[in-house]
Amino acid sequence: MALGSQFTNNTLLLAGAYATLGVLYLVVVPLFLYFWMNRRWHIMGKIERLGVYGLVFLFFPGLILFAPFLNLRLKGQGEV
């Protein structure tokens, strides 16, 4: 009986770990990356831009999930 409860606890722990990593990979880091790019795009140095491009490649699935909902246009480009 104790073995079955340990198996259930390990399974729940593993499912929680997968869910946490999935949320970090698909939600938290891409949103932070969008925020970072929006604030620093015009003042980034070469090395920082290279790092951001690498992170965009790494977190591409999460960035695609949020792309339709974010507006990264410059301020002031509205109706005249």
MOPAC internal coordinates of N, CA, C and O (Angstrom, degrees):
PM7 1SCF
backbone

  N    0.0000 0     0.00 0     0.00 0    0    0    0
  C    1.4485 1     0.00 0     0.00 0    1    0    0
  C    1.5329 1   110.83 1     0.00 0    2    1    0
  O    1.2310 1   120.19 1   142.19 1    3    2    1
  N    1.3106 1   117.24 1   -37.81 1    3    2    1
  C    1.4569 1   120.04 1   179.13 1    5    3    2
  C    1.5218 1   111.18 1   -68.30 1    6    5    3
  O    1.2310 1   120.31 1   148.48 1    7    6    5
  N    1.3345 1   117.01 1   -31.52 1    7    6    5
  C    1.4517 1   120.41 1   179.63 1    9    7    6
  C    1.5280 1   111.18 1   -66.73 1   10    9    7
  O    1.2310 1   119.97 1   141.16 1   11   10    9
  N    1.3139 1   117.67 1   -38.84 1   11   10    9
  C    1.4604 1   121.56 1   178.52 1   13   11   10
  C    1.5155 1   112.38 1   -65.35 1   14   13   11
  O    1.2310 1   120.26 1   139.71 1   15   14   13
  N    1.3318 1   117.10 1   -40.29 1   15   14   13
  C    1.4654 1   119.25 1   179.45 1   17   15   14
  C    1.5213 1   110.88 1   -70.31 1   18   17   15
  O    1.2310 1   120.13 1   146.91 1   19   18   17
  N    1.3388 1   117.35 1   -33.09 1   19   18   17
  C    1.4576 1   119.53 1   177.25 1   21   19   18
  C    1.5297 1   110.10 1   -68.18 1   22   21   19
  O    1.2310 1   120.43 1   140.22 1   23   22   21
  N    1.3231 1   116.79 1   -39.78 1   23   22   21
  C    1.4571 1   120.33 1   177.15 1   25   23   22
  C    1.5245 1   110.59 1   -61.27 1   26   25   23
  O    1.2310 1   120.19 1   138.36 1   27   26   25
  N    1.3208 1   117.24 1   -41.64 1   27   26   25
  C    1.4547 1   121.23 1   178.88 1   29   27   26
  C    1.5239 1   110.44 1   -66.08 1   30   29   27
  O    1.2310 1   120.08 1   137.60 1   31   30   29
  N    1.3289 1   117.45 1   -42.40 1   31   30   29
  C    1.4648 1   120.43 1   178.46 1   33   31   30
  C    1.5235 1   111.47 1   -63.51 1   34   33   31
  O    1.2310 1   120.46 1   137.67 1   35   34   33
  N    1.3388 1   116.73 1   -42.33 1   35   34   33
  C    1.4664 1   119.74 1   178.60 1   37   35   34
  C    1.5230 1   110.77 1   -65.55 1   38   37   35
  O    1.2310 1   120.63 1   141.09 1   39   38   37
  N    1.3145 1   116.40 1   -38.91 1   39   38   37
  C    1.4527 1   120.16 1   179.21 1   41   39   38
  C    1.5235 1   110.81 1   -65.27 1   42   41   39
  O    1.2310 1   120.33 1   136.37 1   43   42   41
  N    1.3149 1   116.98 1   -43.63 1   43   42   41
  C    1.4624 1   120.70 1   178.13 1   45   43   42
  C    1.5235 1   111.25 1   -65.19 1   46   45   43
  O    1.2310 1   120.46 1   140.96 1   47   46   45
  N    1.3155 1   116.73 1   -39.04 1   47   46   45
  C    1.4658 1   120.67 1   177.66 1   49   47   46
  C    1.5309 1   110.83 1   -64.28 1   50   49   47
  O    1.2310 1   120.61 1   137.59 1   51   50   49
  N    1.3277 1   116.44 1   -42.41 1   51   50   49
  C    1.4558 1   120.45 1   178.51 1   53   51   50
  C    1.5291 1   111.28 1   -66.10 1   54   53   51
  O    1.2310 1   120.12 1   137.71 1   55   54   53
  N    1.3243 1   117.37 1   -42.29 1   55   54   53
  C    1.4656 1   120.81 1   177.73 1   57   55   54
  C    1.5282 1   110.55 1   -63.38 1   58   57   55
  O    1.2310 1   120.01 1   140.32 1   59   58   57
  N    1.3234 1   117.58 1   -39.68 1   59   58   57
  C    1.4626 1   120.99 1   176.82 1   61   59   58
  C    1.5159 1   112.09 1   -64.94 1   62   61   59
  O    1.2310 1   120.43 1   140.82 1   63   62   61
  N    1.3210 1   116.79 1   -39.18 1   63   62   61
  C    1.4648 1   120.35 1   178.02 1   65   63   62
  C    1.5256 1   110.85 1   -65.09 1   66   65   63
  O    1.2310 1   120.36 1   136.22 1   67   66   65
  N    1.3331 1   116.92 1   -43.78 1   67   66   65
  C    1.4666 1   120.09 1   176.81 1   69   67   66
  C    1.5219 1   111.53 1   -62.32 1   70   69   67
  O    1.2310 1   120.32 1   137.34 1   71   70   69
  N    1.3243 1   117.00 1   -42.66 1   71   70   69
  C    1.4685 1   120.54 1   179.95 1   73   71   70
  C    1.5271 1   110.83 1   -64.11 1   74   73   71
  O    1.2310 1   120.22 1   137.54 1   75   74   73
  N    1.3231 1   117.19 1   -42.46 1   75   74   73
  C    1.4639 1   121.20 1   178.93 1   77   75   74
  C    1.5214 1   111.36 1   -63.01 1   78   77   75
  O    1.2310 1   120.54 1   133.32 1   79   78   77
  N    1.3365 1   116.58 1   -46.68 1   79   78   77
  C    1.4618 1   119.46 1   178.61 1   81   79   78
  C    1.5253 1   111.54 1   -65.38 1   82   81   79
  O    1.2310 1   120.42 1   143.52 1   83   82   81
  N    1.3282 1   116.80 1   -36.48 1   83   82   81
  C    1.4627 1   119.98 1   177.79 1   85   83   82
  C    1.5133 1   112.28 1   -64.61 1   86   85   83
  O    1.2310 1   120.33 1   137.10 1   87   86   85
  N    1.3269 1   116.98 1   -42.90 1   87   86   85
  C    1.4664 1   120.81 1   178.59 1   89   87   86
  C    1.5267 1   110.28 1   -65.76 1   90   89   87
  O    1.2310 1   120.21 1   139.11 1   91   90   89
  N    1.3215 1   117.20 1   -40.89 1   91   90   89
  C    1.4633 1   119.93 1   177.06 1   93   91   90
  C    1.5230 1   110.87 1   -62.50 1   94   93   91
  O    1.2310 1   120.18 1   135.76 1   95   94   93
  N    1.3309 1   117.26 1   -44.24 1   95   94   93
  C    1.4602 1   121.53 1  -175.97 1   97   95   94
  C    1.5223 1   112.77 1   -72.30 1   98   97   95
  O    1.2310 1   120.10 1   142.32 1   99   98   97
  N    1.3247 1   117.42 1   -37.68 1   99   98   97
  C    1.4619 1   120.23 1  -173.90 1  101   99   98
  C    1.5197 1   114.49 1   -98.23 1  102  101   99
  O    1.2310 1   119.37 1   163.13 1  103  102  101
  N    1.3435 1   118.80 1   -16.87 1  103  102  101
  C    1.4664 1   119.91 1  -174.77 1  105  103  102
  C    1.5294 1   112.28 1  -124.62 1  106  105  103
  O    1.2310 1   119.90 1   120.76 1  107  106  105
  N    1.3069 1   117.79 1   -59.24 1  107  106  105
  C    1.4637 1   121.65 1  -168.79 1  109  107  106
  C    1.5312 1   111.73 1   -67.58 1  110  109  107
  O    1.2310 1   119.95 1   124.45 1  111  110  109
  N    1.3119 1   117.70 1   -55.55 1  111  110  109
  C    1.4721 1   120.42 1  -176.56 1  113  111  110
  C    1.5337 1   111.47 1   -66.35 1  114  113  111
  O    1.2310 1   118.54 1   136.69 1  115  114  113
  N    1.3522 1   120.39 1   -43.31 1  115  114  113
  C    1.4759 1   118.00 1   177.21 1  117  115  114
  C    1.5272 1   113.65 1   -61.17 1  118  117  115
  O    1.2310 1   119.63 1   140.43 1  119  118  117
  N    1.3282 1   118.31 1   -39.57 1  119  118  117
  C    1.4658 1   119.34 1   178.17 1  121  119  118
  C    1.5202 1   111.12 1   -65.20 1  122  121  119
  O    1.2310 1   120.14 1   139.41 1  123  122  121
  N    1.3283 1   117.34 1   -40.59 1  123  122  121
  C    1.4642 1   120.49 1   176.01 1  125  123  122
  C    1.5278 1   110.49 1   -63.41 1  126  125  123
  O    1.2310 1   120.44 1   140.61 1  127  126  125
  N    1.3302 1   116.77 1   -39.39 1  127  126  125
  C    1.4599 1   120.72 1  -179.78 1  129  127  126
  C    1.5273 1   111.15 1   -66.39 1  130  129  127
  O    1.2310 1   119.94 1   138.35 1  131  130  129
  N    1.3376 1   117.71 1   -41.65 1  131  130  129
  C    1.4667 1   120.70 1   174.79 1  133  131  130
  C    1.5297 1   110.73 1   -60.23 1  134  133  131
  O    1.2310 1   120.46 1   135.25 1  135  134  133
  N    1.3263 1   116.72 1   -44.75 1  135  134  133
  C    1.4653 1   120.85 1   178.91 1  137  135  134
  C    1.5283 1   110.43 1   -60.19 1  138  137  135
  O    1.2310 1   120.83 1   133.91 1  139  138  137
  N    1.3224 1   116.02 1   -46.09 1  139  138  137
  C    1.4727 1   121.20 1  -178.69 1  141  139  138
  C    1.5320 1   111.31 1   -62.52 1  142  141  139
  O    1.2310 1   120.73 1   134.27 1  143  142  141
  N    1.3329 1   116.21 1   -45.73 1  143  142  141
  C    1.4702 1   118.99 1  -179.67 1  145  143  142
  C    1.5258 1   111.37 1   -65.88 1  146  145  143
  O    1.2310 1   119.86 1   142.22 1  147  146  145
  N    1.3095 1   117.88 1   -37.78 1  147  146  145
  C    1.4593 1   121.59 1  -179.02 1  149  147  146
  C    1.5247 1   111.42 1   -65.40 1  150  149  147
  O    1.2310 1   120.20 1   143.79 1  151  150  149
  N    1.3144 1   117.23 1   -36.21 1  151  150  149
  C    1.4596 1   120.33 1  -177.54 1  153  151  150
  C    1.5245 1   113.55 1   -83.18 1  154  153  151
  O    1.2310 1   119.67 1   148.98 1  155  154  153
  N    1.3330 1   118.23 1   -31.02 1  155  154  153
  C    1.4625 1   120.54 1  -170.25 1  157  155  154
  C    1.5234 1   114.38 1  -115.10 1  158  157  155
  O    1.2310 1   119.12 1  -173.08 1  159  158  157
  N    1.3233 1   119.29 1     6.92 1  159  158  157
  C    1.4583 1   121.11 1  -170.43 1  161  159  158
  C    1.5258 1   112.88 1   -57.05 1  162  161  159
  O    1.2310 1   119.32 1   137.18 1  163  162  161
  N    1.3164 1   118.91 1   -42.82 1  163  162  161
  C    1.4608 1   121.58 1  -174.85 1  165  163  162
  C    1.5252 1   113.83 1   -87.62 1  166  165  163
  O    1.2310 1   119.46 1   174.89 1  167  166  165
  N    1.3279 1   118.64 1    -5.11 1  167  166  165
  C    1.4672 1   120.24 1  -178.96 1  169  167  166
  C    1.5219 1   113.03 1  -122.08 1  170  169  167
  O    1.2310 1   119.91 1  -171.00 1  171  170  169
  N    1.3318 1   117.77 1     9.00 1  171  170  169
  C    1.4675 1   121.22 1   179.95 1  173  171  170
  C    1.5177 1   110.76 1   -69.71 1  174  173  171
  O    1.2310 1   121.49 1   -33.97 1  175  174  173
  N    1.3205 1   114.76 1   146.03 1  175  174  173
  C    1.4501 1   120.34 1   170.85 1  177  175  174
  C    1.5208 1   110.14 1   -86.05 1  178  177  175
  O    1.2310 1   121.15 1    -1.08 1  179  178  177
  N    1.3201 1   115.41 1   178.92 1  179  178  177
  C    1.4670 1   120.37 1  -177.07 1  181  179  178
  C    1.5225 1   112.31 1   -64.91 1  182  181  179
  O    1.2310 1   120.35 1   135.49 1  183  182  181
  N    1.3157 1   116.93 1   -44.51 1  183  182  181
  C    1.4619 1   121.43 1  -177.21 1  185  183  182
  C    1.5251 1   110.51 1   -68.60 1  186  185  183
  O    1.2310 1   120.61 1   137.40 1  187  186  185
  N    1.3292 1   116.44 1   -42.60 1  187  186  185
  C    1.4672 1   120.04 1   178.63 1  189  187  186
  C    1.5263 1   110.40 1   -63.30 1  190  189  187
  O    1.2310 1   119.80 1   138.33 1  191  190  189
  N    1.3264 1   117.98 1   -41.67 1  191  190  189
  C    1.4620 1   121.63 1   179.49 1  193  191  190
  C    1.5279 1   110.39 1   -64.24 1  194  193  191
  O    1.2310 1   120.27 1   139.58 1  195  194  193
  N    1.3223 1   117.08 1   -40.42 1  195  194  193
  C    1.4561 1   120.88 1   177.25 1  197  195  194
  C    1.5325 1   110.59 1   -62.12 1  198  197  195
  O    1.2310 1   120.42 1   138.35 1  199  198  197
  N    1.3305 1   116.79 1   -41.65 1  199  198  197
  C    1.4635 1   120.45 1   177.03 1  201  199  198
  C    1.5193 1   112.62 1   -64.30 1  202  201  199
  O    1.2310 1   120.52 1   139.50 1  203  202  201
  N    1.3301 1   116.61 1   -40.50 1  203  202  201
  C    1.4621 1   120.75 1   178.51 1  205  203  202
  C    1.5219 1   109.98 1   -65.38 1  206  205  203
  O    1.2310 1   119.86 1   138.55 1  207  206  205
  N    1.3281 1   117.88 1   -41.45 1  207  206  205
  C    1.4638 1   120.32 1   177.64 1  209  207  206
  C    1.5332 1   110.69 1   -61.26 1  210  209  207
  O    1.2310 1   120.57 1   140.46 1  211  210  209
  N    1.3108 1   116.51 1   -39.54 1  211  210  209
  C    1.4634 1   119.70 1   176.93 1  213  211  210
  C    1.5141 1   112.08 1   -64.09 1  214  213  211
  O    1.2310 1   120.19 1   138.60 1  215  214  213
  N    1.3348 1   117.24 1   -41.40 1  215  214  213
  C    1.4582 1   120.47 1   178.08 1  217  215  214
  C    1.5276 1   111.65 1   -67.71 1  218  217  215
  O    1.2310 1   120.09 1   144.61 1  219  218  217
  N    1.3294 1   117.43 1   -35.39 1  219  218  217
  C    1.4697 1   120.39 1   176.04 1  221  219  218
  C    1.5289 1   109.29 1   -62.70 1  222  221  219
  O    1.2310 1   120.04 1   137.63 1  223  222  221
  N    1.3119 1   117.53 1   -42.37 1  223  222  221
  C    1.4604 1   120.74 1   177.37 1  225  223  222
  C    1.5271 1   110.81 1   -62.99 1  226  225  223
  O    1.2310 1   120.32 1   138.38 1  227  226  225
  N    1.3289 1   116.99 1   -41.62 1  227  226  225
  C    1.4624 1   121.39 1  -176.93 1  229  227  226
  C    1.5274 1   112.17 1   -70.77 1  230  229  227
  O    1.2310 1   119.88 1   140.69 1  231  230  229
  N    1.3130 1   117.82 1   -39.31 1  231  230  229
  C    1.4610 1   121.89 1  -175.31 1  233  231  230
  C    1.5298 1   112.76 1  -106.55 1  234  233  231
  O    1.2310 1   120.53 1  -151.64 1  235  234  233
  N    1.3350 1   116.59 1    28.36 1  235  234  233
  C    1.4561 1   121.99 1  -176.52 1  237  235  234
  C    1.5376 1   114.02 1   -56.95 1  238  237  235
  O    1.2310 1   118.51 1   137.59 1  239  238  237
  N    1.3344 1   120.45 1   -42.41 1  239  238  237
  C    1.4729 1   118.89 1  -179.61 1  241  239  238
  C    1.5308 1   113.27 1   -59.74 1  242  241  239
  O    1.2310 1   119.92 1   138.97 1  243  242  241
  N    1.3086 1   117.76 1   -41.03 1  243  242  241
  C    1.4581 1   120.73 1   178.18 1  245  243  242
  C    1.5179 1   112.47 1   -69.38 1  246  245  243
  O    1.2310 1   120.58 1   144.16 1  247  246  245
  N    1.3279 1   116.49 1   -35.84 1  247  246  245
  C    1.4611 1   119.89 1   177.92 1  249  247  246
  C    1.5227 1   111.11 1   -66.39 1  250  249  247
  O    1.2310 1   120.37 1   142.58 1  251  250  249
  N    1.3216 1   116.90 1   -37.42 1  251  250  249
  C    1.4647 1   120.71 1   178.00 1  253  251  250
  C    1.5288 1   110.43 1   -64.94 1  254  253  251
  O    1.2310 1   119.99 1   144.07 1  255  254  253
  N    1.3392 1   117.63 1   -35.93 1  255  254  253
  C    1.4682 1   120.37 1   179.72 1  257  255  254
  C    1.5241 1   111.89 1   -61.73 1  258  257  255
  O    1.2310 1   119.77 1   143.41 1  259  258  257
  N    1.3323 1   118.04 1   -36.59 1  259  258  257
  C    1.4597 1   121.31 1  -175.97 1  261  259  258
  C    1.5282 1   113.69 1   -95.96 1  262  261  259
  O    1.2310 1   119.48 1   170.47 1  263  262  261
  N    1.3201 1   118.60 1    -9.53 1  263  262  261
  C    1.4583 1   121.69 1  -175.83 1  265  263  262
  C    1.5319 1   113.79 1   -56.17 1  266  265  263
  O    1.2310 1   118.52 1   138.57 1  267  266  265
  N    1.3313 1   120.43 1   -41.43 1  267  266  265
  C    1.4710 1   118.34 1  -178.79 1  269  267  266
  C    1.5275 1   114.35 1   -68.77 1  270  269  267
  O    1.2310 1   119.86 1   162.43 1  271  270  269
  N    1.3188 1   117.88 1   -17.57 1  271  270  269
  C    1.4549 1   121.44 1  -173.00 1  273  271  270
  C    1.5252 1   114.12 1  -101.82 1  274  273  271
  O    1.2310 1   119.86 1   172.07 1  275  274  273
  N    1.3221 1   117.87 1    -7.93 1  275  274  273
  C    1.4599 1   120.61 1  -176.08 1  277  275  274
  C    1.5181 1   110.84 1  -108.10 1  278  277  275
  O    1.2310 1   121.15 1   -38.49 1  279  278  277
  N    1.3137 1   115.41 1   141.51 1  279  278  277
  C    1.4540 1   122.20 1   178.72 1  281  279  278
  C    1.5293 1   107.46 1  -115.50 1  282  281  279
  O    1.2310 1   120.51 1   -70.78 1  283  282  281
  N    1.3146 1   116.63 1   109.22 1  283  282  281
  C    1.4616 1   120.80 1  -176.71 1  285  283  282
  C    1.5192 1   112.45 1  -106.07 1  286  285  283
  O    1.2310 1   120.19 1  -161.48 1  287  286  285
  N    1.3251 1   117.24 1    18.52 1  287  286  285
  C    1.4674 1   119.71 1   177.66 1  289  287  286
  C    1.5226 1   110.29 1   -69.13 1  290  289  287
  O    1.2310 1   121.36 1   -26.85 1  291  290  289
  N    1.3137 1   115.01 1   153.15 1  291  290  289
  C    1.4639 1   120.04 1   177.52 1  293  291  290
  C    1.5143 1   110.08 1   -66.09 1  294  293  291
  O    1.2310 1   120.64 1   -30.66 1  295  294  293
  N    1.3057 1   116.38 1   149.34 1  295  294  293
  C    1.4576 1   120.85 1   177.08 1  297  295  294
  C    1.5324 1   109.35 1   -70.53 1  298  297  295
  O    1.2310 1   120.42 1   -36.34 1  299  298  297
  N    1.3047 1   116.81 1   143.66 1  299  298  297
  C    1.4464 1   120.58 1   179.22 1  301  299  298
  C    1.5039 1   114.29 1    97.38 1  302  301  299
  O    1.2310 1   119.73 1  -177.26 1  303  302  301
  N    1.3204 1   118.12 1     2.74 1  303  302  301
  C    1.4559 1   120.96 1   178.68 1  305  303  302
  C    1.5237 1   110.48 1  -102.28 1  306  305  303
  O    1.2310 1   120.17 1  -134.19 1  307  306  305
  N    1.2961 1   117.28 1    45.81 1  307  306  305
  C    1.4534 1   121.14 1  -179.55 1  309  307  306
  C    1.5133 1   110.28 1  -104.81 1  310  309  307
  O    1.2310 1   121.45 1    20.66 1  311  310  309
  N    1.3149 1   114.84 1  -159.34 1  311  310  309
  C    1.4678 1   119.68 1   178.20 1  313  311  310
  C    1.5232 1   109.92 1   -69.06 1  314  313  311
  O    1.2310 1   121.33 1   -32.40 1  315  314  313
  N    1.3065 1   115.07 1   147.60 1  315  314  313
  C    1.4759 1   120.72 1  -178.83 1  317  315  314
  C    1.4943 1   110.20 1   -96.85 1  318  317  315
  O    1.2310 1   120.10 1   180.00 1  319  318  317

